[in-house]
Amino acid sequence: MTAVLDRVPVDEITAQARQVRFWRTVLTLAAGALYGLGWVTARAFAIVWLAASWCWVAVREGWRASRGPSRGARLETQAAEIHDLRTRLQRFGE
């Protein structure tokens, strides 16, 4: 056991250990814990926000799909189809 202690710089370690300030160390650890807690909370809220906004948009799109296209959109689609059919009919007649 004494051979191990002879190889270890016990005096230097003791001198460095006496320079450590207890309350500063405690406050540093507390600040690190609070920072980590804040980081985790921010990430959790970011994930919750993304999930909530995604769900909101999905519900809105489902609502729109269940109601079908508006009357104006249907009329525009029908007018485009009529125009396309008239063009084909004219080509057929030539």
Contacts in CASP RR format, 6 or more apart in sequence:
PFRMAT RR
TARGET T0000
AUTHOR 0000-0000-0000
METHOD contacts of the structure
MODEL  1
MTAVLDRVPVDEITAQARQVRFWRTVLTLAAGALYGLGWVTARAFAIVWL
AASWCWVAVREGWRASRGPSRGARLETQAAEIHDLRTRLQRFGE
69 77 0 8 1.000
END
